[in-house]
Amino acid sequence: MANELFDKAKKNKKDEFYTQLPDIEAELRHYQEHFRGKVVFCNCDDPYESYFFKYFAMNFNHLGLKKLVATGYAGSPVAYQQLFLFDVKCIKESNHGTKRPYKIEINEVGDANADGAVDLSDVEQLIKNGKNTLTLLEGDGDFRSAESIALLKQADIVVTNPPFSLFREYVAQLVEYNKSFLIIGNTNALTYKEIFSLFKKNRIRTGYTNFNVGMYFFVPANWEEYHRVENGRKMVRVSTSCWFTNLDVQKHKEFLTFHKHYSPDEYPRYVNYDAIEVSKTAEIPYDYDGEMGVPITFLDKFNPDQFEIVALGIVGSIEFSSERKMEILKDGKTTGKYTVNAKGTLYRKYNPDIDSKPPAFKDVETGELFSSIYARIIIKRKGTKK
Ligand SMILES: C[S@@+](CC[C@H](N)C(=O)[O-])C[C@H]1O[C@@H](n2cnc3c(N)ncnc32)[C@H](O)[C@@H]1O
């Protein structure tokens, strides 16, 4: 339900989901040691609008940053519509009537009100400091533009919530330029071929924020559908939001312990691939060394020293061993529609003793009934033979 609005927005390529400061703080507090002496780039972040920029500006000294750069995007409908955080008249006036986004570069943050802390009122003073600059970009601020890539090359760590409709391209660019990153994305992206292959190679992992809780984002004032209003701003909840990073994350170094013993009755085999079905990560049997199909959410716990990711359990990622013509059933009943190999998913024999749902497919020749398994990752314990 919470994701319907996100799915619609994704379909319409509406990328305007603005991250809240508490969500940024909750994740970023785990990585402090990674930021000392580093150049941080927020490349999808209107400096007036983005709490990513504000977070790093406020914590500039505490984190020991060398430099902070943020660039906005001309295509963003909120650009220039929100109240300006800073009073920089000359810039406002020079941009009148145009849609050119800003670049802000921060090299020094003082404690202007001398209260020992750096807060937003100090941030207001930032660009009055001669070492910091706020300029108009030459182009539209697209993260793929030469101007933005030049800034990317100078950066050590990229931190933002990028446009979800361009997520594959966005991550590919970070990988191409070999940058550290900490970004918000959607759990749907775990099954994108390109993203999944980075998980397999241990070049991306999920962050600390609970994977299944979701996050609320501010959305533009003209959006008609939203979940709640906070301080006059509309918000949408995306239940499948999560963080992706290539920085170290402690939980992915921890060995998971399991308590269930393997038995063929409790762990049925797929018919079209040589692996057992494990429907919950917590139920991975401690004494099974072969390949196992586990839910996608396993990736949030994945320790590459303990398990190896073999493949995504869908056609195109693994070779299925059988080619059966099947009738597609609806609520267990005949439909007169047919498929091969359960529409390209893993499947296993239907077992009324353990299946809460009716069978999904019926073998046309033998009449056997099957249950379809959609989203699985095939894994095996490290150091075991197939
Ligand atoms: C999900 S929003 C997040 C905004 C901000 N990073 C935050 O978290 O509050 C993604 C932002 O990227 C901008 N955007 C869309 N396409 C872009 C592109 N090609 N290059 C740079 N920014 C882009 C959108 O306008 C939008 O403001």
The ligand as an SDF file (V2000), in Angstrom:
LIG
                    3D

 27 29  0  0  0  0  0  0  0  0999 V2000
   15.0980   11.2780   -4.9780 C   0  0  0  0  0  0  0  0  0  0  0  0
   15.3530   13.0180   -5.2280 S   0  0  0  0  0  0  0  0  0  0  0  0
   16.3960   13.3450   -3.8640 C   0  0  0  0  0  0  0  0  0  0  0  0
   16.8360   14.7440   -3.7300 C   0  0  0  0  0  0  0  0  0  0  0  0
   17.8940   14.9350   -2.6410 C   0  0  0  0  0  0  0  0  0  0  0  0
   19.0770   14.1820   -2.9640 N   0  0  0  0  0  0  0  0  0  0  0  0
   17.3570   14.4770   -1.3070 C   0  0  0  0  0  0  0  0  0  0  0  0
   17.6320   13.3420   -0.9200 O   0  0  0  0  0  0  0  0  0  0  0  0
   16.6200   15.2410   -0.6650 O   0  0  0  0  0  0  0  0  0  0  0  0
   16.4150   12.9570   -6.6350 C   0  0  0  0  0  0  0  0  0  0  0  0
   16.8150   14.2960   -7.1550 C   0  0  0  0  0  0  0  0  0  0  0  0
   17.6260   14.1330   -8.3070 O   0  0  0  0  0  0  0  0  0  0  0  0
   17.2390   15.0860   -9.2920 C   0  0  0  0  0  0  0  0  0  0  0  0
   17.6020   14.5310  -10.6100 N   0  0  0  0  0  0  0  0  0  0  0  0
   16.8080   13.9220  -11.5110 C   0  0  0  0  0  0  0  0  0  0  0  0
   17.5210   13.5890  -12.5990 N   0  0  0  0  0  0  0  0  0  0  0  0
   18.7930   13.9910  -12.3590 C   0  0  0  0  0  0  0  0  0  0  0  0
   19.9790   13.9480  -13.1090 C   0  0  0  0  0  0  0  0  0  0  0  0
   20.0070   13.3820  -14.3050 N   0  0  0  0  0  0  0  0  0  0  0  0
   21.1060   14.4580  -12.5720 N   0  0  0  0  0  0  0  0  0  0  0  0
   21.0870   15.0270  -11.3400 C   0  0  0  0  0  0  0  0  0  0  0  0
   19.9840   15.1170  -10.5800 N   0  0  0  0  0  0  0  0  0  0  0  0
   18.8570   14.5920  -11.0830 C   0  0  0  0  0  0  0  0  0  0  0  0
   15.7560   15.2210   -9.1100 C   0  0  0  0  0  0  0  0  0  0  0  0
   15.3150   16.4580   -9.6470 O   0  0  0  0  0  0  0  0  0  0  0  0
   15.6350   15.1500   -7.5840 C   0  0  0  0  0  0  0  0  0  0  0  0
   15.7580   16.4160   -7.0090 O   0  0  0  0  0  0  0  0  0  0  0  0
  1  2  1  0
  2  3  1  0
  2 10  1  0
  3  4  1  0
  4  5  1  0
  5  6  1  0
  5  7  1  0
  7  8  2  0
  7  9  1  0
 10 11  1  0
 11 12  1  0
 11 26  1  0
 12 13  1  0
 13 14  1  0
 13 24  1  0
 14 15  1  0
 14 23  1  0
 15 16  2  0
 16 17  1  0
 17 18  1  0
 17 23  2  0
 18 19  1  0
 18 20  2  0
 20 21  1  0
 21 22  2  0
 22 23  1  0
 24 25  1  0
 24 26  1  0
 26 27  1  0
M  CHG  2   2   1   9  -1
M  END
$$$$
